[in-house]
Structure formats: C-alpha cells, structure tokens
Amino acid sequence: MKTKQCAECHQVKNEEEFYFTASGKRASKCKACVRTYQKERRERGDGVHKGGSRSLGNKQKYIPKLKPIREENALLERQGLKRCFRCREVKPLNGYEFARAWRDGVEIFQQTCHTCTCQGDSNKIAALRELEDRRLMWREAHTQPEEVKAHKDYLHKKGWHAKRRQEREERRAALLLQGLCECRSCGRAKPFDGDHFIWNKKEKRLTNKCLDCSTAKEPERQPKPRRRLTEEEVRANKQAADTRRRRARGIEPRQLLSPEEREAREREQRRNARRRRKARERGAEGQYTEAEFLAQRNRQEHRCYWTGIPLPEAREEYHADHVIPLRYGGTNWISNIVAASKIANEAKRELMPWDWLGVTFCEWTKACRNHNGPLSPIQYEERPRDRLQIARFRKRYTQYPTYWISFPQAAD
C-alpha cells in the first residue's frame, strides 16, 4: 500500500485517505483535514454566497471576517515577520521571495513551500527539510575543505535513484576521501594522480581509466572477427540444425538437396501442374473460337481486363484468362474468358475474382503500370473495381454458381 504525507497535519497515511482531484491525482491534504477545514468554514460563514444559501433557508448572509487577519498581518509586518499561507509558520520577510503582485511585495509562501508549490508536489517539503538537515550534519562532520568538496561532488553525481549506481558512487566517494580512484575497466583502486590515470586534454581533468588498461593492445582486448562462411559450410550448418530439430521431435532426419536436385524436383512439379491444368481444360464444359476471343479483346478496347494497361499487338504477348478458374468449376465459354496481360495472368493464378481484386490487385496494378506503361487516373477510376461491386459479384455467384455474369463491359 502506497503512503503519502499530508500537507496540513504532516502525518504519513495511506493513499486511500486522500481525495482525488480534478486532474486525477491525489490531493495534498487528507480527508480528515479537508472535512475539518470545511466544518470551520461553514461555522465562520466564509463559504456562504451574498444572496444567501438554499441549505440555510436564505437567512444567513455573507459576512467577511478579514479584519482580524489583516490586523495580525500588519502587526507581523511591523516586526519584520510574516505567516506562511501553507505551513502557517511565522518567518522573517527575508525568507520569502519578491513578488510585485502582492500588497507587501513578497510571496504568500516562504521559499521552501513556494518551491514545492511551483513543482506541484507538496510532499517534497519534508524531503527538502531532510536534505537541509543532512547538509548541516555533513558540514559539522567534515570540516576540511577537500572533504567537503569531495562530498559535494559525490552528491551532484547523476543517478541517485538507481541503487547500484548509488552504491558505486558511495564507494567511489569513500575512495576519493582517501585519495584513491577505482578504474572503470579493471576495477582496481589506484592513487588518483597523473602517474596512474589518463589526463583528458579537452575536458582538462583526469579520467577514471588507468594507464595500464588504456595502453593494453587492441587485439588482446577485442574478440576476433568471425570468418565469412562458404556456401558449403552454410548448407552443412543448416542440415545439422534441421537434424537436431527433427530428432528432438522424434522425426527421421532428411538430407538437404543440392541445387541440381532441387531444380530437377521443381521442374517435375511444374510439369505435373501443367498436366493437371490440361486435364481440367479437356474435361471442362464449353469451348470458344479465336474470333470470339478477338471480339472480346475489342470489347475491352485492347486493354488488360484486370489492370487496364494497353495490350501488345502480338497475340503471343497476352493470354486468354479464365475469370472463374477451372479448378473451382469455371467453363470454357467465351463469357468466362477475358484478355489479360502476361504479368496479370501469372499473378492471378487460380484465384477467384474477389480474392484477386480485394487482396493483391492494388500491388500488381503498380507492378503492371511500371512494366507495360503508365495508367492514367481517368482510366483507373472508370474501371469497376470498388468493393461494393466486388461484394455484389460474390453474392450473385454464390446464389447462381452455374451461371456466369461478368463485369460490365463496353458495347460493341
């Protein structure tokens, strides 16, 4: 449970004993002090509006009671004193900061309370007081100027919040009081002078690195660079790692293929895929002629159906693509055939139109644009590629899978 010190009663309590403020933080005063202050204010009538209060039945009026406070302030001012608005302690006027906005020309908080108020944390009042007491104790204990300077340097070191760094700084400060310094490399304590440590010409001071560590040979302190592995060694390392993983899973280890064997296997896979495609084309329903395909290309205005880029003149440079792939029940009728560029046909493969348009169409449009020429914004906007039409097309194909309805095409 986190604790917090009340700014009014100076008691350390749990955070649950403090109200939340409008900014979401805990208040500086505890609940008991706040309730006491509200009760006293109601008794004095300070919080009552001029026109009366509903809770009091419009009987009690606003009566300011500032006269005793002003008289006390005037009396203290004649004596060169002033009461702090936060801690309510009477302090000399030289303990307050100058402020032109106030009548007497000084702040309403003393310097310690004003610093904590500006920082937004009233709990630092006790920390500042403790720091002042600690400084006084050290000034009384260390009367020699060298020891005071060494301790002051120790206090100004960075990293007071880190425990390890704090312990290291305490150890170094104790060594500095003895005229020693700990090397940051070897960790040995040596006399802190120019015979044992390096002199930094730029900063004009001694560093915390001894001469023995600085003059050591570079190859002895740095690890040797790794040698570049050959392709055979990389392949052997991969095979050994794969064998270890397979044995850990209880699987028989396999042999890695050479580049020639891998190329032969891929060639066989491509041949088998081509055979399966030819078999699906022979078994599919319908057929089309070359004249029908050229008419379809003319309806597309000699442009690729998927990307909209101009098609080349040679027939071998563009393909006849199935909109619904044969693998998913497509036919060989001309209504399922469109003219597409090579790069678009190879990228589409055996995907359904909505998958091709919705996932990879934008990426391959850029690739086709760089490959076959620019695509004007007007041509790109006129193409029916919005998500609404893709959704309609998917719904229509789901309801009537045997009847192909293509995208809107230009009239002959």
Secondary structure, 3 states (H helix, E strand, C coil): CCEEECCCCCCEEEHHHEEECCCCCEEEEEHHHHHHHHHHHHHHCCCCCCCCCCCCCCCCCCCCCCHHHHHHHHHHHHCCEEECCCCCCEEEHHHEEECCCCCCCEEEEEHHHHHHHHHCCCCHHHHHHHHHHHHHHHHHHCCCHHHHHHHHHHHCCCCCCCHHHHHHHHHHHHHHHCCEEECCCCCCEEECCCCCEEEECCCCEEEEEEHHHHCCCHHHHCCCCCCCCCHHHHHHHHHHHHHHHHHHHCCCCCCCCCHHHHHHHHHHHHHHHHHHHHHHHHHCCCCCCHHHHHHHHHHCCCECCCCCCECCCCHHHEEEEECCCHHHCCCCCHHHEEEEEHHHHHHHCCCCHHHHHHHHHHHHHHHHHHHHCCCCHHHHHHCCCCHHHHHHHHHHHHHCCCCCCCCCCCCC
